[in-house]
Amino acid sequence: MKQGKCPKCSSTEVYCGSAIKPKSGPFGSNSIPVSLASIAALDNYVCTQCGYVESYIPDPTKLKEISIKWPKVG
Ligand SMILES: [Zn+2]
């Protein structure tokens, strides 16, 4: 999706919301909780053809924190 192609419908009508404010804030509408005192902001990629949304955490320190604090799947 970061390459501009929707994985669901193969459309190239993909838009990136990484510069949209607020990415995170008191309502946490565009972020996920990492731990009690930590949240990670998300970059959203939206396909305007089918409405599919992909979200990425752009902050490598948050990714590192998740790898330490979250249980691994599989
Ligand atoms: Zn799509």
N, CA, C, O and the ligand as a Tripos MOL2 file, in Angstrom:
@<TRIPOS>MOLECULE
protein
  297   295    75     0     0
PROTEIN
NO_CHARGES

@<TRIPOS>ATOM
      1 N           0.8430   -1.2160    0.0000 N.3       1 MET1
      2 CA          0.0000    0.0000    0.0000 C.3       1 MET1
      3 C           0.8710    1.2550    0.0000 C.2       1 MET1
      4 O           0.4920    2.2760   -0.5740 O.2       1 MET1
      5 N           2.0320    1.1790    0.6420 N.am      2 LYS2
      6 CA          2.9580    2.3180    0.6500 C.3       2 LYS2
      7 C           3.4860    2.6160   -0.7560 C.2       2 LYS2
      8 O           3.9620    3.7170   -1.0300 O.2       2 LYS2
      9 N           3.3960    1.6350   -1.6290 N.am      3 GLN3
     10 CA          3.8380    1.8450   -3.0120 C.3       3 GLN3
     11 C           2.7170    2.4130   -3.8750 C.2       3 GLN3
     12 O           2.8840    2.5870   -5.0820 O.2       3 GLN3
     13 N           1.5550    2.7060   -3.2430 N.am      4 GLY4
     14 CA          0.4850    3.3670   -3.9650 C.3       4 GLY4
     15 C          -0.4840    2.4300   -4.6570 C.2       4 GLY4
     16 O          -1.1990    2.8360   -5.5730 O.2       4 GLY4
     17 N          -0.5120    1.1750   -4.2230 N.am      5 LYS5
     18 CA         -1.4670    0.2470   -4.8350 C.3       5 LYS5
     19 C          -2.2690   -0.4740   -3.7600 C.2       5 LYS5
     20 O          -1.7050   -1.0020   -2.8010 O.2       5 LYS5
     21 N          -3.5940   -0.4930   -3.9280 N.am      6 CYS6
     22 CA         -4.4610   -1.1260   -2.9470 C.3       6 CYS6
     23 C          -4.3500   -2.6500   -3.0370 C.2       6 CYS6
     24 O          -4.4890   -3.2100   -4.1240 O.2       6 CYS6
     25 N          -4.1000   -3.3330   -1.9040 N.am      7 PRO7
     26 CA         -3.9800   -4.7970   -1.9300 C.3       7 PRO7
     27 C          -5.3210   -5.4980   -2.0950 C.2       7 PRO7
     28 O          -5.3610   -6.6890   -2.4020 O.2       7 PRO7
     29 N          -6.4130   -4.7800   -1.8970 N.am      8 LYS8
     30 CA         -7.7360   -5.3990   -1.9700 C.3       8 LYS8
     31 C          -8.3450   -5.3190   -3.3690 C.2       8 LYS8
     32 O          -8.8780   -6.3050   -3.8770 O.2       8 LYS8
     33 N          -8.2620   -4.1360   -3.9890 N.am      9 CYS9
     34 CA         -8.9310   -3.9810   -5.2810 C.3       9 CYS9
     35 C          -7.9640   -3.6110   -6.3980 C.2       9 CYS9
     36 O          -8.3830   -3.3890   -7.5340 O.2       9 CYS9
     37 N          -6.6560   -3.5440   -6.0760 N.am     10 SER10
     38 CA         -5.6020   -3.2520   -7.0540 C.3      10 SER10
     39 C          -5.6840   -1.8520   -7.6480 C.2      10 SER10
     40 O          -5.0060   -1.5600   -8.6330 O.2      10 SER10
     41 N          -6.5160   -0.9690   -7.0540 N.am     11 SER11
     42 CA         -6.5800    0.4110   -7.5100 C.3      11 SER11
     43 C          -5.3160    1.1560   -7.1140 C.2      11 SER11
     44 O          -4.6600    0.8110   -6.1310 O.2      11 SER11
     45 N          -4.9800    2.1850   -7.8900 N.am     12 THR12
     46 CA         -3.8420    3.0200   -7.5190 C.3      12 THR12
     47 C          -4.3160    4.3260   -6.8850 C.2      12 THR12
     48 O          -3.5240    5.2490   -6.6970 O.2      12 THR12
     49 N          -5.6050    4.4030   -6.5570 N.am     13 GLU13
     50 CA         -6.1610    5.5930   -5.9040 C.3      13 GLU13
     51 C          -5.9130    5.5190   -4.4010 C.2      13 GLU13
     52 O          -6.8490    5.4460   -3.6060 O.2      13 GLU13
     53 N          -4.6270    5.5380   -4.0260 N.am     14 VAL14
     54 CA         -4.2410    5.4150   -2.6280 C.3      14 VAL14
     55 C          -3.7080    6.7410   -2.1280 C.2      14 VAL14
     56 O          -2.8520    7.3520   -2.7660 O.2      14 VAL14
     57 N          -4.2130    7.1880   -0.9870 N.am     15 TYR15
     58 CA         -3.8030    8.4680   -0.4250 C.3      15 TYR15
     59 C          -3.2370    8.2610    0.9690 C.2      15 TYR15
     60 O          -3.6970    7.4080    1.7280 O.2      15 TYR15
     61 N          -2.2140    9.0730    1.2910 N.am     16 CYS16
     62 CA         -1.5130    8.9140    2.5580 C.3      16 CYS16
     63 C          -1.8690   10.0540    3.5060 C.2      16 CYS16
     64 O          -1.7630   11.2240    3.1400 O.2      16 CYS16
     65 N          -2.2910    9.7130    4.7260 N.am     17 GLY17
     66 CA         -2.6680   10.7230    5.7060 C.3      17 GLY17
     67 C          -1.5810   11.0330    6.7050 C.2      17 GLY17
     68 O          -1.8700   11.5310    7.7930 O.2      17 GLY17
     69 N          -0.3220   10.7480    6.3600 N.am     18 SER18
     70 CA          0.7390   10.8940    7.3550 C.3      18 SER18
     71 C           0.9870   12.3440    7.7470 C.2      18 SER18
     72 O           1.5390   12.6010    8.8170 O.2      18 SER18
     73 N           0.5860   13.3130    6.8930 N.am     19 ALA19
     74 CA          0.8240   14.7170    7.2180 C.3      19 ALA19
     75 C          -0.4040   15.3770    7.8380 C.2      19 ALA19
     76 O          -0.3740   16.5720    8.1350 O.2      19 ALA19
     77 N          -1.4830   14.6180    8.0370 N.am     20 ILE20
     78 CA         -2.7180   15.1850    8.5640 C.3      20 ILE20
     79 C          -2.6350   15.3290   10.0800 C.2      20 ILE20
     80 O          -2.2870   14.3810   10.7840 O.2      20 ILE20
     81 N          -2.9560   16.5190   10.5740 N.am     21 LYS21
     82 CA         -2.9940   16.7560   12.0180 C.3      21 LYS21
     83 C          -4.4430   16.7800   12.4780 C.2      21 LYS21
     84 O          -5.3070   17.1850   11.7010 O.2      21 LYS21
     85 N          -4.7560   16.3640   13.7130 N.am     22 PRO22
     86 CA         -3.7800   15.7420   14.6120 C.3      22 PRO22
     87 C          -3.7080   14.2420   14.3820 C.2      22 PRO22
     88 O          -4.7260   13.5550   14.2870 O.2      22 PRO22
     89 N          -2.4910   13.7600   14.2970 N.am     23 LYS23
     90 CA         -2.3160   12.3220   14.1480 C.3      23 LYS23
     91 C          -2.6280   11.5950   15.4460 C.2      23 LYS23
     92 O          -3.1530   10.4820   15.4520 O.2      23 LYS23
     93 N          -2.2920   12.2500   16.5310 N.am     24 SER24
     94 CA         -2.6240   11.6820   17.8290 C.3      24 SER24
     95 C          -2.9660   12.8340   18.7490 C.2      24 SER24
     96 O          -2.6750   13.9880   18.4350 O.2      24 SER24
     97 N          -3.5770   12.5370   19.8750 N.am     25 GLY25
     98 CA         -3.9620   13.6170   20.7620 C.3      25 GLY25
     99 C          -4.8040   13.0830   21.8980 C.2      25 GLY25
    100 O          -4.8080   11.8850   22.1770 O.2      25 GLY25
    101 N          -5.5230   13.9910   22.5540 N.am     26 PRO26
    102 CA         -6.2920   13.5910   23.7390 C.3      26 PRO26
    103 C          -7.3700   12.5540   23.4270 C.2      26 PRO26
    104 O          -7.7770   11.7960   24.3070 O.2      26 PRO26
    105 N          -7.8260   12.5200   22.1920 N.am     27 PHE27
    106 CA         -8.8850   11.5650   21.8560 C.3      27 PHE27
    107 C          -8.3200   10.2540   21.3160 C.2      27 PHE27
    108 O          -9.0320    9.2570   21.1960 O.2      27 PHE27
    109 N          -7.0330   10.2750   20.9960 N.am     28 GLY28
    110 CA         -6.3930    9.0450   20.5530 C.3      28 GLY28
    111 C          -7.0300    8.4490   19.3240 C.2      28 GLY28
    112 O          -7.0070    7.2320   19.1390 O.2      28 GLY28
    113 N          -7.6070    9.2990   18.4690 N.am     29 SER29
    114 CA         -8.3780    8.7860   17.3450 C.3      29 SER29
    115 C          -7.5040    8.1680   16.2710 C.2      29 SER29
    116 O          -7.9600    7.3250   15.4970 O.2      29 SER29
    117 N          -6.2710    8.5790   16.2250 N.am     30 ASN30
    118 CA         -5.3800    8.0340   15.2080 C.3      30 ASN30
    119 C          -4.0890    7.5150   15.8350 C.2      30 ASN30
    120 O          -2.9840    7.8000   15.3720 O.2      30 ASN30
    121 N          -4.2710    6.7440   16.9020 N.am     31 SER31
    122 CA         -3.1160    6.1870   17.5810 C.3      31 SER31
    123 C          -3.5440    4.9150   18.3010 C.2      31 SER31
    124 O          -4.7350    4.6750   18.5030 O.2      31 SER31
    125 N          -2.5880    4.1230   18.6770 N.am     32 ILE32
    126 CA         -2.8960    2.9100   19.4360 C.3      32 ILE32
    127 C          -2.1020    2.8980   20.7320 C.2      32 ILE32
    128 O          -0.9800    3.4040   20.7720 O.2      32 ILE32
    129 N          -2.6640    2.3270   21.7940 N.am     33 PRO33
    130 CA         -1.9250    2.2430   23.0510 C.3      33 PRO33
    131 C          -0.8230    1.1990   22.9480 C.2      33 PRO33
    132 O          -1.0450    0.0800   22.4850 O.2      33 PRO33
    133 N           0.3710    1.5870   23.3900 N.am     34 VAL34
    134 CA          1.4980    0.6530   23.4190 C.3      34 VAL34
    135 C           1.6350    0.0690   24.8140 C.2      34 VAL34
    136 O           1.8090   -1.1360   24.9930 O.2      34 VAL34
    137 N           1.5510    0.9630   25.8030 N.am     35 SER35
    138 CA          1.5390    0.5430   27.2010 C.3      35 SER35
    139 C           0.7690    1.6110   27.9620 C.2      35 SER35
    140 O           0.2230    2.5330   27.3560 O.2      35 SER35
    141 N           0.7200    1.4950   29.2870 N.am     36 LEU36
    142 CA         -0.0660    2.4220   30.0890 C.3      36 LEU36
    143 C           0.2990    3.8770   29.8400 C.2      36 LEU36
    144 O          -0.5780    4.7410   29.8210 O.2      36 LEU36
    145 N           1.5830    4.1550   29.6510 N.am     37 ALA37
    146 CA          2.0280    5.5390   29.5420 C.3      37 ALA37
    147 C           2.5010    5.8910   28.1400 C.2      37 ALA37
    148 O           3.1660    6.9090   27.9470 O.2      37 ALA37
    149 N           2.1670    5.0660   27.1720 N.am     38 SER38
    150 CA          2.7410    5.2730   25.8510 C.3      38 SER38
    151 C           1.7290    4.9780   24.7510 C.2      38 SER38
    152 O           1.0530    3.9490   24.7740 O.2      38 SER38
    153 N           1.6320    5.8900   23.7880 N.am     39 ILE39
    154 CA          0.8150    5.6290   22.6080 C.3      39 ILE39
    155 C           1.6500    5.8540   21.3580 C.2      39 ILE39
    156 O           2.6190    6.6130   21.3700 O.2      39 ILE39
    157 N           1.2660    5.1920   20.2910 N.am     40 ALA40
    158 CA          1.9770    5.3380   19.0310 C.3      40 ALA40
    159 C           1.0350    5.9390   17.9930 C.2      40 ALA40
    160 O          -0.0640    5.4320   17.7720 O.2      40 ALA40
    161 N           1.4750    7.0190   17.3610 N.am     41 ALA41
    162 CA          0.6900    7.6390   16.2970 C.3      41 ALA41
    163 C           0.7360    6.7690   15.0500 C.2      41 ALA41
    164 O           1.7060    6.0470   14.8180 O.2      41 ALA41
    165 N          -0.3150    6.8430   14.2560 N.am     42 LEU42
    166 CA         -0.4130    6.0210   13.0550 C.3      42 LEU42
    167 C          -0.4220    6.8630   11.7860 C.2      42 LEU42
    168 O          -1.0100    7.9440   11.7450 O.2      42 LEU42
    169 N           0.2370    6.3540   10.7590 N.am     43 ASP43
    170 CA          0.0810    6.8900    9.4110 C.3      43 ASP43
    171 C          -0.9690    6.0440    8.6950 C.2      43 ASP43
    172 O          -0.8410    4.8220    8.6220 O.2      43 ASP43
    173 N          -1.9970    6.6860    8.1740 N.am     44 ASN44
    174 CA         -3.0560    5.9550    7.4810 C.3      44 ASN44
    175 C          -2.9250    6.0650    5.9730 C.2      44 ASN44
    176 O          -2.6810    7.1430    5.4300 O.2      44 ASN44
    177 N          -3.0940    4.9280    5.3040 N.am     45 TYR45
    178 CA         -3.1520    4.8950    3.8490 C.3      45 TYR45
    179 C          -4.5550    4.4510    3.4600 C.2      45 TYR45
    180 O          -5.0160    3.3860    3.8730 O.2      45 TYR45
    181 N          -5.2280    5.2710    2.6660 N.am     46 VAL46
    182 CA         -6.6170    4.9990    2.3200 C.3      46 VAL46
    183 C          -6.7660    4.8080    0.8120 C.2      46 VAL46
    184 O          -6.2590    5.5990    0.0160 O.2      46 VAL46
    185 N          -7.4690    3.7460    0.4410 N.am     47 CYS47
    186 CA         -7.8510    3.5480   -0.9540 C.3      47 CYS47
    187 C          -9.2100    4.1990   -1.1590 C.2      47 CYS47
    188 O         -10.1970    3.7940   -0.5450 O.2      47 CYS47
    189 N          -9.2620    5.2060   -2.0200 N.am     48 THR48
    190 CA        -10.5330    5.9020   -2.2200 C.3      48 THR48
    191 C         -11.4190    5.1580   -3.2200 C.2      48 THR48
    192 O         -12.5270    5.6000   -3.5230 O.2      48 THR48
    193 N         -10.9380    4.0560   -3.7180 N.am     49 GLN49
    194 CA        -11.7470    3.2460   -4.6260 C.3      49 GLN49
    195 C         -12.6650    2.3080   -3.8490 C.2      49 GLN49
    196 O         -13.8600    2.2260   -4.1350 O.2      49 GLN49
    197 N         -12.1030    1.5970   -2.8610 N.am     50 CYS50
    198 CA        -12.9040    0.6250   -2.1100 C.3      50 CYS50
    199 C         -13.0160    0.9760   -0.6410 C.2      50 CYS50
    200 O         -13.7950    0.3510    0.0780 O.2      50 CYS50
    201 N         -12.2490    1.9740   -0.1680 N.am     51 GLY51
    202 CA        -12.3400    2.3930    1.2250 C.3      51 GLY51
    203 C         -11.4200    1.6480    2.1700 C.2      51 GLY51
    204 O         -11.4770    1.8560    3.3820 O.2      51 GLY51
    205 N         -10.5810    0.7900    1.6410 N.am     52 TYR52
    206 CA         -9.6700    0.0350    2.4950 C.3      52 TYR52
    207 C          -8.6490    0.9680    3.1600 C.2      52 TYR52
    208 O          -8.1530    1.9030    2.5320 O.2      52 TYR52
    209 N          -8.3420    0.7020    4.4430 N.am     53 VAL53
    210 CA         -7.3930    1.5180    5.1960 C.3      53 VAL53
    211 C          -6.2810    0.6350    5.7450 C.2      53 VAL53
    212 O          -6.5320   -0.4240    6.3200 O.2      53 VAL53
    213 N          -5.0450    1.0930    5.5540 N.am     54 GLU54
    214 CA         -3.9020    0.4570    6.1880 C.3      54 GLU54
    215 C          -3.2460    1.4750    7.1030 C.2      54 GLU54
    216 O          -3.1540    2.6550    6.7640 O.2      54 GLU54
    217 N          -2.7940    1.0240    8.2540 N.am     55 SER55
    218 CA         -2.1540    1.9280    9.2080 C.3      55 SER55
    219 C          -0.7510    1.4490    9.5390 C.2      55 SER55
    220 O          -0.5070    0.2550    9.7140 O.2      55 SER55
    221 N           0.1790    2.4200    9.6230 N.am     56 TYR56
    222 CA          1.5530    2.1040    9.9610 C.3      56 TYR56
    223 C           2.0260    2.9800   11.1000 C.2      56 TYR56
    224 O           1.6540    4.1500   11.1930 O.2      56 TYR56
    225 N           2.8480    2.4100   11.9650 N.am     57 ILE57
    226 CA          3.5230    3.1990   12.9970 C.3      57 ILE57
    227 C           4.8550    3.6530   12.4260 C.2      57 ILE57
    228 O           5.7240    2.8260   12.1510 O.2      57 ILE57
    229 N           5.0320    4.9870   12.2400 N.am     58 PRO58
    230 CA          6.2510    5.4680   11.5950 C.3      58 PRO58
    231 C           7.4400    5.6060   12.5520 C.2      58 PRO58
    232 O           8.5810    5.7450   12.1110 O.2      58 PRO58
    233 N           7.1720    5.5680   13.8550 N.am     59 ASP59
    234 CA          8.2170    5.8450   14.8390 C.3      59 ASP59
    235 C           8.9440    4.5540   15.2300 C.2      59 ASP59
    236 O           8.3550    3.6900   15.8780 O.2      59 ASP59
    237 N          10.2210    4.4150   14.8410 N.am     60 PRO60
    238 CA         10.9530    3.1750   15.1390 C.3      60 PRO60
    239 C          11.1140    2.9050   16.6290 C.2      60 PRO60
    240 O          11.2280    1.7480   17.0330 O.2      60 PRO60
    241 N          11.1250    3.9550   17.4570 N.am     61 THR61
    242 CA         11.2720    3.7220   18.8980 C.3      61 THR61
    243 C          10.0060    3.0710   19.4610 C.2      61 THR61
    244 O          10.0760    2.2720   20.3950 O.2      61 THR61
    245 N           8.8470    3.4180   18.8850 N.am     62 LYS62
    246 CA          7.5980    2.7810   19.3090 C.3      62 LYS62
    247 C           7.5570    1.3250   18.8780 C.2      62 LYS62
    248 O           7.0750    0.4650   19.6160 O.2      62 LYS62
    249 N           8.0550    1.0530   17.7010 N.am     63 LEU63
    250 CA          8.0950   -0.3250   17.2100 C.3      63 LEU63
    251 C           8.9940   -1.1780   18.0940 C.2      63 LEU63
    252 O           8.6800   -2.3290   18.3960 O.2      63 LEU63
    253 N          10.1160   -0.5970   18.5040 N.am     64 LYS64
    254 CA         11.0350   -1.2900   19.4000 C.3      64 LYS64
    255 C          10.3530   -1.5720   20.7420 C.2      64 LYS64
    256 O          10.4730   -2.6600   21.3060 O.2      64 LYS64
    257 N           9.6360   -0.5620   21.2330 N.am     65 GLU65
    258 CA          8.9360   -0.6920   22.5100 C.3      65 GLU65
    259 C           7.8900   -1.8100   22.4420 C.2      65 GLU65
    260 O           7.7470   -2.5970   23.3780 O.2      65 GLU65
    261 N           7.1720   -1.8670   21.3360 N.am     66 ILE66
    262 CA          6.1470   -2.9040   21.1670 C.3      66 ILE66
    263 C           6.7830   -4.2920   21.1470 C.2      66 ILE66
    264 O           6.2500   -5.2380   21.7280 O.2      66 ILE66
    265 N           7.9280   -4.4020   20.4720 N.am     67 SER67
    266 CA          8.5850   -5.7120   20.3810 C.3      67 SER67
    267 C           9.0490   -6.1920   21.7450 C.2      67 SER67
    268 O           9.2150   -7.3910   21.9650 O.2      67 SER67
    269 N           9.2580   -5.2510   22.6610 N.am     68 ILE68
    270 CA          9.6790   -5.6210   24.0150 C.3      68 ILE68
    271 C           8.4630   -5.9270   24.9050 C.2      68 ILE68
    272 O           8.4820   -6.8800   25.6840 O.2      68 ILE68
    273 N           7.4050   -5.1060   24.7810 N.am     69 LYS69
    274 CA          6.3100   -5.1510   25.7390 C.3      69 LYS69
    275 C           5.1350   -6.0330   25.3300 C.2      69 LYS69
    276 O           4.4030   -6.5310   26.1840 O.2      69 LYS69
    277 N           4.9570   -6.2240   24.0340 N.am     70 TRP70
    278 CA          3.7910   -6.9990   23.5850 C.3      70 TRP70
    279 C           4.1590   -8.4700   23.4130 C.2      70 TRP70
    280 O           5.2950   -8.7990   23.0700 O.2      70 TRP70
    281 N           3.1880   -9.3510   23.6540 N.am     71 PRO71
    282 CA          3.4320  -10.7660   23.3810 C.3      71 PRO71
    283 C           3.5380  -11.0260   21.8830 C.2      71 PRO71
    284 O           2.7900  -10.4630   21.0830 O.2      71 PRO71
    285 N           4.4750  -11.8810   21.5250 N.am     72 LYS72
    286 CA          4.6700  -12.2010   20.1180 C.3      72 LYS72
    287 C           3.6120  -13.1960   19.6510 C.2      72 LYS72
    288 O           3.2230  -14.0990   20.3910 O.2      72 LYS72
    289 N           3.1600  -13.0210   18.4320 N.am     73 VAL73
    290 CA          2.1480  -13.9080   17.8570 C.3      73 VAL73
    291 C           2.8440  -15.0130   17.0670 C.2      73 VAL73
    292 O           3.5790  -14.7430   16.1180 O.2      73 VAL73
    293 N           2.6100  -16.2270   17.4590 N.am     74 GLY74
    294 CA          3.1620  -17.3560   16.7190 C.3      74 GLY74
    295 C           4.6370  -17.5650   16.9390 C.2      74 GLY74
    296 O           5.2220  -18.4870   16.3690 O.2      74 GLY74
    297 ZN         -9.0490   -0.5550   -2.8470 Zn       75 ZN75
@<TRIPOS>BOND
     1     1     2 1
     2     2     3 1
     3     3     4 2
     4     3     5 am
     5     5     6 1
     6     6     7 1
     7     7     8 2
     8     7     9 am
     9     9    10 1
    10    10    11 1
    11    11    12 2
    12    11    13 am
    13    13    14 1
    14    14    15 1
    15    15    16 2
    16    15    17 am
    17    17    18 1
    18    18    19 1
    19    19    20 2
    20    19    21 am
    21    21    22 1
    22    22    23 1
    23    23    24 2
    24    23    25 am
    25    25    26 1
    26    26    27 1
    27    27    28 2
    28    27    29 am
    29    29    30 1
    30    30    31 1
    31    31    32 2
    32    31    33 am
    33    33    34 1
    34    34    35 1
    35    35    36 2
    36    35    37 am
    37    37    38 1
    38    38    39 1
    39    39    40 2
    40    39    41 am
    41    41    42 1
    42    42    43 1
    43    43    44 2
    44    43    45 am
    45    45    46 1
    46    46    47 1
    47    47    48 2
    48    47    49 am
    49    49    50 1
    50    50    51 1
    51    51    52 2
    52    51    53 am
    53    53    54 1
    54    54    55 1
    55    55    56 2
    56    55    57 am
    57    57    58 1
    58    58    59 1
    59    59    60 2
    60    59    61 am
    61    61    62 1
    62    62    63 1
    63    63    64 2
    64    63    65 am
    65    65    66 1
    66    66    67 1
    67    67    68 2
    68    67    69 am
    69    69    70 1
    70    70    71 1
    71    71    72 2
    72    71    73 am
    73    73    74 1
    74    74    75 1
    75    75    76 2
    76    75    77 am
    77    77    78 1
    78    78    79 1
    79    79    80 2
    80    79    81 am
    81    81    82 1
    82    82    83 1
    83    83    84 2
    84    83    85 am
    85    85    86 1
    86    86    87 1
    87    87    88 2
    88    87    89 am
    89    89    90 1
    90    90    91 1
    91    91    92 2
    92    91    93 am
    93    93    94 1
    94    94    95 1
    95    95    96 2
    96    95    97 am
    97    97    98 1
    98    98    99 1
    99    99   100 2
   100    99   101 am
   101   101   102 1
   102   102   103 1
   103   103   104 2
   104   103   105 am
   105   105   106 1
   106   106   107 1
   107   107   108 2
   108   107   109 am
   109   109   110 1
   110   110   111 1
   111   111   112 2
   112   111   113 am
   113   113   114 1
   114   114   115 1
   115   115   116 2
   116   115   117 am
   117   117   118 1
   118   118   119 1
   119   119   120 2
   120   119   121 am
   121   121   122 1
   122   122   123 1
   123   123   124 2
   124   123   125 am
   125   125   126 1
   126   126   127 1
   127   127   128 2
   128   127   129 am
   129   129   130 1
   130   130   131 1
   131   131   132 2
   132   131   133 am
   133   133   134 1
   134   134   135 1
   135   135   136 2
   136   135   137 am
   137   137   138 1
   138   138   139 1
   139   139   140 2
   140   139   141 am
   141   141   142 1
   142   142   143 1
   143   143   144 2
   144   143   145 am
   145   145   146 1
   146   146   147 1
   147   147   148 2
   148   147   149 am
   149   149   150 1
   150   150   151 1
   151   151   152 2
   152   151   153 am
   153   153   154 1
   154   154   155 1
   155   155   156 2
   156   155   157 am
   157   157   158 1
   158   158   159 1
   159   159   160 2
   160   159   161 am
   161   161   162 1
   162   162   163 1
   163   163   164 2
   164   163   165 am
   165   165   166 1
   166   166   167 1
   167   167   168 2
   168   167   169 am
   169   169   170 1
   170   170   171 1
   171   171   172 2
   172   171   173 am
   173   173   174 1
   174   174   175 1
   175   175   176 2
   176   175   177 am
   177   177   178 1
   178   178   179 1
   179   179   180 2
   180   179   181 am
   181   181   182 1
   182   182   183 1
   183   183   184 2
   184   183   185 am
   185   185   186 1
   186   186   187 1
   187   187   188 2
   188   187   189 am
   189   189   190 1
   190   190   191 1
   191   191   192 2
   192   191   193 am
   193   193   194 1
   194   194   195 1
   195   195   196 2
   196   195   197 am
   197   197   198 1
   198   198   199 1
   199   199   200 2
   200   199   201 am
   201   201   202 1
   202   202   203 1
   203   203   204 2
   204   203   205 am
   205   205   206 1
   206   206   207 1
   207   207   208 2
   208   207   209 am
   209   209   210 1
   210   210   211 1
   211   211   212 2
   212   211   213 am
   213   213   214 1
   214   214   215 1
   215   215   216 2
   216   215   217 am
   217   217   218 1
   218   218   219 1
   219   219   220 2
   220   219   221 am
   221   221   222 1
   222   222   223 1
   223   223   224 2
   224   223   225 am
   225   225   226 1
   226   226   227 1
   227   227   228 2
   228   227   229 am
   229   229   230 1
   230   230   231 1
   231   231   232 2
   232   231   233 am
   233   233   234 1
   234   234   235 1
   235   235   236 2
   236   235   237 am
   237   237   238 1
   238   238   239 1
   239   239   240 2
   240   239   241 am
   241   241   242 1
   242   242   243 1
   243   243   244 2
   244   243   245 am
   245   245   246 1
   246   246   247 1
   247   247   248 2
   248   247   249 am
   249   249   250 1
   250   250   251 1
   251   251   252 2
   252   251   253 am
   253   253   254 1
   254   254   255 1
   255   255   256 2
   256   255   257 am
   257   257   258 1
   258   258   259 1
   259   259   260 2
   260   259   261 am
   261   261   262 1
   262   262   263 1
   263   263   264 2
   264   263   265 am
   265   265   266 1
   266   266   267 1
   267   267   268 2
   268   267   269 am
   269   269   270 1
   270   270   271 1
   271   271   272 2
   272   271   273 am
   273   273   274 1
   274   274   275 1
   275   275   276 2
   276   275   277 am
   277   277   278 1
   278   278   279 1
   279   279   280 2
   280   279   281 am
   281   281   282 1
   282   282   283 1
   283   283   284 2
   284   283   285 am
   285   285   286 1
   286   286   287 1
   287   287   288 2
   288   287   289 am
   289   289   290 1
   290   290   291 1
   291   291   292 2
   292   291   293 am
   293   293   294 1
   294   294   295 1
   295   295   296 2
@<TRIPOS>SUBSTRUCTURE
     1 MET1         2 RESIDUE 1 A MET
     2 LYS2         6 RESIDUE 1 A LYS
     3 GLN3        10 RESIDUE 1 A GLN
     4 GLY4        14 RESIDUE 1 A GLY
     5 LYS5        18 RESIDUE 1 A LYS
     6 CYS6        22 RESIDUE 1 A CYS
     7 PRO7        26 RESIDUE 1 A PRO
     8 LYS8        30 RESIDUE 1 A LYS
     9 CYS9        34 RESIDUE 1 A CYS
    10 SER10       38 RESIDUE 1 A SER
    11 SER11       42 RESIDUE 1 A SER
    12 THR12       46 RESIDUE 1 A THR
    13 GLU13       50 RESIDUE 1 A GLU
    14 VAL14       54 RESIDUE 1 A VAL
    15 TYR15       58 RESIDUE 1 A TYR
    16 CYS16       62 RESIDUE 1 A CYS
    17 GLY17       66 RESIDUE 1 A GLY
    18 SER18       70 RESIDUE 1 A SER
    19 ALA19       74 RESIDUE 1 A ALA
    20 ILE20       78 RESIDUE 1 A ILE
    21 LYS21       82 RESIDUE 1 A LYS
    22 PRO22       86 RESIDUE 1 A PRO
    23 LYS23       90 RESIDUE 1 A LYS
    24 SER24       94 RESIDUE 1 A SER
    25 GLY25       98 RESIDUE 1 A GLY
    26 PRO26      102 RESIDUE 1 A PRO
    27 PHE27      106 RESIDUE 1 A PHE
    28 GLY28      110 RESIDUE 1 A GLY
    29 SER29      114 RESIDUE 1 A SER
    30 ASN30      118 RESIDUE 1 A ASN
    31 SER31      122 RESIDUE 1 A SER
    32 ILE32      126 RESIDUE 1 A ILE
    33 PRO33      130 RESIDUE 1 A PRO
    34 VAL34      134 RESIDUE 1 A VAL
    35 SER35      138 RESIDUE 1 A SER
    36 LEU36      142 RESIDUE 1 A LEU
    37 ALA37      146 RESIDUE 1 A ALA
    38 SER38      150 RESIDUE 1 A SER
    39 ILE39      154 RESIDUE 1 A ILE
    40 ALA40      158 RESIDUE 1 A ALA
    41 ALA41      162 RESIDUE 1 A ALA
    42 LEU42      166 RESIDUE 1 A LEU
    43 ASP43      170 RESIDUE 1 A ASP
    44 ASN44      174 RESIDUE 1 A ASN
    45 TYR45      178 RESIDUE 1 A TYR
    46 VAL46      182 RESIDUE 1 A VAL
    47 CYS47      186 RESIDUE 1 A CYS
    48 THR48      190 RESIDUE 1 A THR
    49 GLN49      194 RESIDUE 1 A GLN
    50 CYS50      198 RESIDUE 1 A CYS
    51 GLY51      202 RESIDUE 1 A GLY
    52 TYR52      206 RESIDUE 1 A TYR
    53 VAL53      210 RESIDUE 1 A VAL
    54 GLU54      214 RESIDUE 1 A GLU
    55 SER55      218 RESIDUE 1 A SER
    56 TYR56      222 RESIDUE 1 A TYR
    57 ILE57      226 RESIDUE 1 A ILE
    58 PRO58      230 RESIDUE 1 A PRO
    59 ASP59      234 RESIDUE 1 A ASP
    60 PRO60      238 RESIDUE 1 A PRO
    61 THR61      242 RESIDUE 1 A THR
    62 LYS62      246 RESIDUE 1 A LYS
    63 LEU63      250 RESIDUE 1 A LEU
    64 LYS64      254 RESIDUE 1 A LYS
    65 GLU65      258 RESIDUE 1 A GLU
    66 ILE66      262 RESIDUE 1 A ILE
    67 SER67      266 RESIDUE 1 A SER
    68 ILE68      270 RESIDUE 1 A ILE
    69 LYS69      274 RESIDUE 1 A LYS
    70 TRP70      278 RESIDUE 1 A TRP
    71 PRO71      282 RESIDUE 1 A PRO
    72 LYS72      286 RESIDUE 1 A LYS
    73 VAL73      290 RESIDUE 1 A VAL
    74 GLY74      294 RESIDUE 1 A GLY
    75 ZN75       297 GROUP 0 **** ****
